[in-house]
Amino acid sequence: MRALHAPRLPTPCAPGRGFSVPPDTVIFVCTTCKREGDAPDAPRAGAALAAAVAGHGGEARVQFVNCLSNCARGPSAAIVRPGGWSYIFGRLELDGTPEALQIGASLLGGSEDGAMPWKGRPEVLKRNMIARIPPFDFIPKEATP
């Protein structure tokens, strides 16, 4: 049986967004990611993405991290919230990603079951998802395979 979590109730915000981002929902952006084929001394694509996400001005808290261990598929970012699933994304581009991550944080932060809904998720967060990680206290419905 899955552990129950207190439901998140959406808070109205800007039109088209549905709800605001709770303060404990965080976007982690890897600052050391390089793109495949980048020269060793090239500026880090992850640092550029981190700056773009932080400068986007969305509601979610943005935290820089040195490595998300997704190097072969960088630049990378993760969206997490306590009691919810964590999502890791890779091969992210500057164009459109800062807004997509903020929308994803809004969807995850406002979900009642701790999972980011597929409906309303920006396309980049659908096709560039690397993994989703269950909450620490998750208990699957099926005890065996």
C-alpha positions, 0 to 999 in steps of 0.5 A, a space after each residue: 500500500 502506498 503511503 498517504 501524503 497530505 493533499 496539496 490544494 492548488 492556489 490560484 495564480 496567473 491565467 493559464 497556470 492553474 496554481 502557484 508553486 508551493 515553496 518546498 518545490 525545487 528545481 535543481 539545475 546542474 551547472 557542470 553539464 556539457 553538451 555532447 561534443 563540446 570542447 573540454 574548455 568550452 563554457 558549460 552548457 549547464 551553467 548557461 541553463 542554470 542562469 537562464 532558469 534562475 533569471 526566468 522569474 518563475 515562482 519555483 525555487 531554483 537551486 544550482 548543483 555541481 552534478 546530477 550524474 547524467 553527464 551523457 545526457 546533459 544539460 540536466 535538471 531535476 524537479 523535487 518536492 517533499 512527499 512527492 516523486 522526483 523527476 530528472 530531465 536531460 538534453 535540455 536546451 535554453 529555448 523554452 526550458 526555463 518556462 517548461 521547468 517552472 510549469 513542471 514545478 507548478 504541476 508537481 507542487 500542486 498535485 494531490 498524489 505527489 506525481 507530476 501529471 502528464 496532462 499539461 506537462 510541456 513537451 520537453 518534460 515529456 520527451 526529455 524525462 530521464 527518470 522519476 524517483 519515488 518518494 522516500 516513504 513510497 510503498 508499492 501496491 504490489 509487494 512482488 513482481 
